[in-house]
Amino acid sequence: MHKDAPPDQTLLQNDSGSTLIAVIILAVVAGIILQAIGFSTKNTLKSSGRQLSKVASLNIAEAAKESFYSELRAETFIPQPNSDSLVFSEVPFAGGTYSLRCRTDANPELLTITSFGAIRGETTKVELHTRFGPEISGWGFSQGVGGAIVARYDVNIAGNIVVDGRDYDSLNSLTGENAYGIWTCMTMLQQGDDALVGGGGIAPLNRVAIPPVFDKVVLENGPVSASLSSPEAFFGVENGALDKFKVATLSTPFHGVVYIEGDVGPVDFKNSSGILIIHNASKTATFKGTLGTFKGLMICDRVDKINGEMNILGAVVTLSDFNASWFGNGQATIHYSSQILDNLRGICDNLEMVLEERSWKELVL
């Protein structure tokens, strides 16, 4: 072909057609890509929105919990034994709503809380196990105190003392047949004819009359529980948790928790109530009492005479594992009271309430 000849029209047409096809293909591919990007963006936004709603519903459920905790602290909601309470129902909050249930068993200090948060179609359900009660638990001690006197070692009674494990109310009126007169990991010695022990529904008896019903009134050689190793173990708290209640000397009357590491007495309780702890590391701290009335729980290493005209309503626990405790020589009385033991919080004015969240988990709906 001559170099100056015009281009072949067929070749030009083929080149133009190929270019057009390529452009169309690129346009289609670009459209597909844009559509995919748009679809992905839409899904991402939708997923992000769902995630934001999920986080928001969780925050609302947490807000329900915190609102409930505020009611507990203010005592506008007081848990009752064996209850199932709908505390909040679809309360508006932050564009959503929350609901909350609180369940208890026999111990109303132990709470099972179910909290719901809902917003924009998302719902979160959270379950918590929480304890709310005094720093020394004031619930159910009657279940852990088996007698008017509970002892790790030997118990000796004499004189005219009356120890009664039948149940008395806070006014010292007989109400039931709850506990032993004496519950000991060792043995009980009843001296003289005027020292009386009752329990298990049986009125106090002297050493002559007690043998036929001894096993109903007194428990000897009881199991050695770890709770009798220290006051902290008895209350189920960490070592040092009771240090804030320690004082150098006992002043009466008192109404609260008092912890003394040395010997105490002779004491005139006057009209005292609460929890009295007399204990040291060597388990030699000794209590001696003569007069007055005490309503509450006494925990001491050992007792060297509760006599005179002293009256104790509640229970006495001794921790020494090598020294016997002596009760008697006077007109003293020790009456078991489950009502007082189960309501120590109400008679201890220096106990603080604590809220302990023991577990948290999100439930699958």
Sequence and secondary structure as in RCSB ss.txt:
>XXXX:A:sequence
MHKDAPPDQTLLQNDSGSTLIAVIILAVVAGIILQAIGFSTKNTLKSSGRQLSKVASLNIAEAAKESFYSELRAE
TFIPQPNSDSLVFSEVPFAGGTYSLRCRTDANPELLTITSFGAIRGETTKVELHTRFGPEISGWGFSQGVGGAIV
ARYDVNIAGNIVVDGRDYDSLNSLTGENAYGIWTCMTMLQQGDDALVGGGGIAPLNRVAIPPVFDKVVLENGPVS
ASLSSPEAFFGVENGALDKFKVATLSTPFHGVVYIEGDVGPVDFKNSSGILIIHNASKTATFKGTLGTFKGLMIC
DRVDKINGEMNILGAVVTLSDFNASWFGNGQATIHYSSQILDNLRGICDNLEMVLEERSWKELVL
>XXXX:A:secstr
  TTS   HHHHHHHHHHHHHHHHHHHHHHHHHHHHHHHHHHHHHHHHHHHHHHHHHHHHHHHHHHHHHHHHHHT
SS   TT EEEEEEEEEETTEEEEEEEEE S TTEEEEEEEEEETTEEEEEEEEEEEEESS  S HHHH  EEEE
ESS EEEETT EEE SEE TTS EEE  SEEEEESS EEE TTT EEEETTEEEE TTTSGGGHHHHEE S    
GGGS HHHHHT  TTTTGGGB SS  SS EEEEEESS EEEEEEEEEEEEEEE  TTS  EEEEEEEEEEEEEEE
SEEEEE BT EEEEEEEE  SSS EEEESBS EEEE HHHHTTHHHH TT  EEEEEEEEEEE  
